[in-house]
Amino acid sequence: MFFSRKGKLKKEFDDKLVSSFKETKEELHSAKVIEELMDDYSLDVIAERKKAESIHFYLYKEARVRRVLIK
């Protein structure tokens, strides 16, 4: 009776994780494209790419731990 919401909550938060994962994947891709298009060396752009990369891989690792299927 008390644990009937557990499956519903897990699905809800797994859906949020998947949507966050997809958003960070797009951000990482755009950061990589911007870095490739640069003609000079800018630490700000590199830092933004590394930040997006670390967030993306953290969410990937969390999805693996939770065993979430990302379609």
TORKE-516829 format. One line per 5 residues: number of its first residue (from 1); their letters; for each residue x, y, z of N, C-alpha, C, O. Coordinates in nm, 2 decimals, padded with zeros to 4 digits, m for minus. Each point is the difference from the previous one (the first is absolute). Layout:
NUM> a> X,Y,Z,X,Y,Z,X,Y,Z,X,Y,Z ~ ...
***
This chain:
1> mffsr> 00.08,m00.12,00.00,m00.08,00.12,00.00,00.09,00.13,00.00,m00.03,00.09,m00.08 ~ 00.13,m00.09,00.17,00.08,00.12,00.00,00.10,00.01,m00.11,00.05,00.10,m00.03 ~ m00.01,m00.22,m00.03,00.10,00.00,m00.10,m00.05,m00.01,m00.14,00.07,m00.03,m00.09 ~ m00.20,00.06,00.07,m00.06,00.00,m00.13,00.05,00.11,m00.09,00.00,m00.01,m00.12 ~ 00.05,00.12,00.18,00.04,00.11,m00.08,00.15,m00.01,m00.04,00.05,00.08,m00.08
6> kgklk> 00.02,m00.18,00.13,00.14,m00.01,m00.02,00.03,m00.02,m00.15,00.09,00.07,m00.06 ~ m00.16,m00.16,m00.01,00.02,m00.02,m00.14,m00.03,00.13,m00.08,00.06,00.03,m00.10 ~ m00.17,00.04,00.14,m00.04,00.12,m00.07,00.11,00.11,00.01,00.03,00.07,m00.09 ~ 00.02,m00.06,00.21,00.10,00.10,00.03,00.13,m00.03,m00.08,00.07,00.09,m00.05 ~ m00.03,m00.22,00.05,00.12,m00.04,m00.07,m00.01,00.03,m00.15,00.09,00.05,m00.06
11> kefdd> m00.21,m00.08,00.01,m00.02,00.03,m00.15,00.01,00.15,m00.02,00.05,00.04,m00.10 ~ m00.11,00.04,00.18,m00.01,00.14,m00.01,00.15,00.06,00.00,00.03,00.08,m00.09 ~ 00.05,m00.12,00.19,00.13,00.05,00.01,00.09,m00.06,m00.11,00.10,00.07,m00.04 ~ m00.12,m00.19,00.00,00.08,m00.05,m00.11,m00.03,00.08,m00.13,00.09,00.02,m00.08 ~ m00.22,00.02,00.06,m00.03,00.08,m00.12,00.07,00.13,00.01,00.04,00.05,m00.10
16> klvss> m00.04,00.01,00.22,00.08,00.13,00.01,00.14,m00.02,m00.03,00.07,00.09,m00.06 ~ m00.01,m00.20,00.11,00.14,m00.03,m00.03,00.03,m00.01,m00.15,00.10,00.05,m00.05 ~ m00.19,m00.12,m00.02,00.02,m00.02,m00.14,m00.01,00.13,m00.07,00.08,00.03,m00.09 ~ m00.18,00.06,00.13,m00.01,00.13,m00.07,00.12,00.08,00.03,00.05,00.08,m00.09 ~ 00.00,m00.08,00.21,00.12,00.08,00.03,00.12,m00.05,m00.07,00.09,00.07,m00.05
21> fketk> m00.08,m00.21,00.03,00.11,m00.06,m00.07,00.00,00.05,m00.15,00.10,00.03,m00.06 ~ m00.22,m00.03,00.00,m00.01,00.04,m00.14,00.03,00.15,m00.02,00.07,00.04,m00.09 ~ m00.11,00.04,00.19,00.04,00.14,m00.01,00.15,00.03,00.01,00.05,00.08,m00.07 ~ 00.01,m00.15,00.16,00.14,00.02,00.02,00.08,m00.06,m00.12,00.11,00.04,m00.03 ~ m00.17,m00.14,m00.03,00.07,m00.06,m00.12,00.00,00.11,m00.11,00.10,00.01,m00.07
26> eelhs> m00.21,00.06,00.05,m00.01,00.11,m00.10,00.10,00.11,00.04,00.07,00.06,m00.09 ~ m00.07,m00.02,00.22,00.10,00.10,00.04,00.14,m00.04,m00.02,00.08,00.08,m00.05 ~ m00.05,m00.20,00.07,00.14,m00.05,m00.02,00.03,00.00,m00.15,00.11,00.04,m00.03 ~ m00.20,m00.08,m00.05,00.03,00.00,m00.14,00.02,00.15,m00.05,00.09,00.02,m00.08 ~ m00.17,00.07,00.12,00.01,00.14,m00.04,00.13,00.06,00.05,00.07,00.07,m00.07
31> akvie> m00.03,m00.11,00.19,00.13,00.05,00.06,00.12,m00.05,m00.08,00.10,00.07,m00.02 ~ m00.11,m00.20,m00.03,00.11,m00.06,m00.08,00.01,00.07,m00.13,00.11,00.03,m00.05 ~ m00.23,00.00,m00.01,00.00,00.07,m00.13,00.06,00.13,00.01,00.08,00.05,m00.09 ~ m00.12,00.03,00.19,00.05,00.13,00.02,00.16,00.00,00.02,00.07,00.08,m00.05 ~ m00.03,m00.18,00.13,00.15,m00.01,00.02,00.07,m00.04,m00.13,00.11,00.05,m00.02
36> elmdd> m00.17,m00.13,m00.06,00.07,m00.03,m00.13,00.00,00.12,m00.10,00.09,00.01,m00.07 ~ m00.19,00.07,00.08,m00.01,00.12,m00.09,00.09,00.11,00.04,00.02,00.10,m00.07 ~ 00.03,m00.10,00.19,00.08,00.11,00.05,00.13,00.00,m00.07,00.06,m00.11,m00.03 ~ m00.01,00.23,m00.01,00.13,00.01,m00.06,00.11,00.04,00.09,00.12,m00.02,m00.03 ~ m00.15,00.06,00.15,00.10,00.03,00.10,m00.03,m00.08,00.13,m00.10,m00.07,00.01
41> ysldv> 00.19,00.08,00.08,m00.01,m00.08,00.12,m00.07,00.08,00.11,00.05,00.10,00.05 ~ m00.16,m00.15,00.00,m00.08,00.07,00.10,m00.03,m00.09,00.12,m00.06,m00.11,m00.02 ~ 00.11,00.14,00.14,m00.03,m00.08,00.11,m00.14,m00.01,00.04,m00.05,m00.10,00.06 ~ m00.03,00.21,m00.08,m00.14,00.00,00.03,m00.08,m00.10,m00.07,m00.08,m00.07,00.05 ~ 00.11,00.05,m00.18,m00.07,m00.09,m00.09,00.04,m00.15,00.04,m00.09,m00.08,00.01
46> iaerk> 00.21,00.06,00.02,00.05,m00.13,00.05,m00.06,m00.03,00.13,m00.04,m00.12,00.02 ~ 00.03,00.21,00.07,m00.06,m00.02,00.13,m00.15,m00.04,m00.01,m00.05,m00.08,00.07 ~ m00.02,00.15,m00.16,m00.14,m00.03,m00.02,m00.02,m00.14,m00.06,m00.09,m00.07,00.04 ~ 00.18,00.03,m00.13,m00.01,m00.14,m00.05,00.03,m00.10,00.11,m00.07,m00.10,00.00 ~ 00.17,00.12,00.08,00.03,m00.09,00.10,m00.11,m00.01,00.11,m00.03,m00.11,00.05
51> kaesi> m00.03,00.22,m00.03,m00.11,00.01,00.10,m00.12,m00.08,m00.06,m00.06,m00.09,00.08 ~ 00.03,00.11,m00.20,m00.11,m00.08,m00.06,00.03,m00.15,m00.01,m00.09,m00.08,00.02 ~ 00.22,00.05,m00.05,00.04,m00.14,m00.01,m00.01,m00.07,00.14,m00.05,m00.11,00.00 ~ 00.09,00.18,00.10,m00.01,m00.06,00.14,m00.14,m00.02,00.04,m00.03,m00.10,00.06 ~ m00.06,00.19,m00.09,m00.14,m00.01,00.04,m00.06,m00.12,m00.08,m00.08,m00.08,00.06
56> hfyly> 00.11,00.08,m00.19,m00.06,m00.11,m00.08,00.05,m00.14,00.04,m00.08,m00.09,00.01 ~ 00.21,00.08,00.02,00.05,m00.13,00.05,m00.05,m00.04,00.14,m00.02,m00.12,00.03 ~ 00.00,00.22,00.05,m00.06,m00.03,00.13,m00.14,m00.06,m00.01,m00.04,m00.09,00.06 ~ m00.04,00.16,m00.15,m00.14,m00.05,m00.02,00.00,m00.14,m00.07,m00.09,m00.08,00.03 ~ 00.19,00.06,m00.11,00.01,m00.14,m00.07,00.03,m00.10,00.11,m00.06,m00.11,00.00
61> kearv> 00.15,00.14,00.09,00.04,m00.09,00.11,m00.12,m00.03,00.09,m00.02,m00.11,00.04 ~ m00.05,00.21,m00.01,m00.12,m00.01,00.09,m00.11,m00.09,m00.07,m00.06,m00.08,00.06 ~ 00.04,00.10,m00.19,m00.09,m00.08,m00.08,00.04,m00.15,00.00,m00.08,m00.09,00.01 ~ 00.21,00.07,m00.02,00.05,m00.14,00.01,m00.03,m00.06,00.14,m00.03,m00.12,00.01 ~ 00.05,00.19,00.09,m00.02,m00.05,00.14,m00.15,m00.03,00.02,m00.03,m00.10,00.06
66> rrvli> m00.05,00.19,m00.11,m00.15,m00.02,00.01,m00.05,m00.10,m00.10,m00.12,m00.04,00.01 ~ 00.20,00.00,m00.11,m00.04,m00.09,m00.10,m00.12,00.05,m00.08,m00.10,m00.07,m00.02 ~ 00.12,00.19,m00.03,m00.11,00.07,m00.07,00.04,m00.02,m00.15,00.11,00.02,m00.04 ~ m00.22,m00.05,m00.04,00.02,m00.02,m00.14,m00.02,00.14,m00.07,m00.11,00.06,00.01 ~ 00.21,m00.01,m00.08,m00.01,00.13,m00.07,m00.02,m00.03,m00.15,00.08,m00.07,m00.07
71> k> m00.20,00.11,00.02,m00.03,m00.03,m00.14,00.01,00.13,m00.08,m00.02,m00.01,m00.12
***
